[in-house]
Amino acid sequence: MVKVALSYLLALGGAGIVAYATMLVIAMNCDYPAARFKIIQALRTQPWQAEIMTKTKPGSFFDGIHAAMKTAGTLGLRDIEMLQKATLPSYDAAVSMIPMKWKGVFGKLKLGGGAAVAGLGMAISASAMPVLHIILLVGVVAAAIYMFSVKNDCDRYVVLARHEILPEVEQCIAAGRYGVPPVM
């Protein structure tokens, strides 16, 4: 009886951990074409609004755009070549932290998946009906597929943003529409 209760506890706990990791992934996920359009439009009309928009999705390419805007705005230059030499390293440095965030998410996925599999194993060894365990394990597998899909999209968006949005940031600052960021 105790083994059966522990198997349910493990399966439910593992599914809960995976659900938390999935919520983290949903928070990091963004629709790149719509985000690109909004950021570029804001850079051309209201650059301060673009800076605020880039704070909304931590763990995505928004981090790199925000770092590039802060760095280039702090320089106070209008020479596009100098701005490019400043924004590219700051963008690359900011997006280099994204894999660390994904590593934490996948660590939670492995922990939760392992707990769900262990719960299923305990249920089978205790001769209990593992219907709930199998359903939860299928949910964990579906969440894992979703997370890997979002991670691949996120990696692609980082490269696309570097080539499509970063030049717009440089043009915005070179044109004088965005200056020194306010101190907060």
LINLINVEN-V395647 format. One record per helix or strand of 3 or more residues. SS is the DSSP state (a for helix, b for strand). FROM is the first residue (numbers start at 0). TO is the last residue. If there is no record, write none. Layout:
SS/FROM/TO, SS/FROM/TO
This chain:
a/1/27, a/31/44, a/46/52, a/60/74, a/79/94, a/97/124, a/130/163, a/165/173
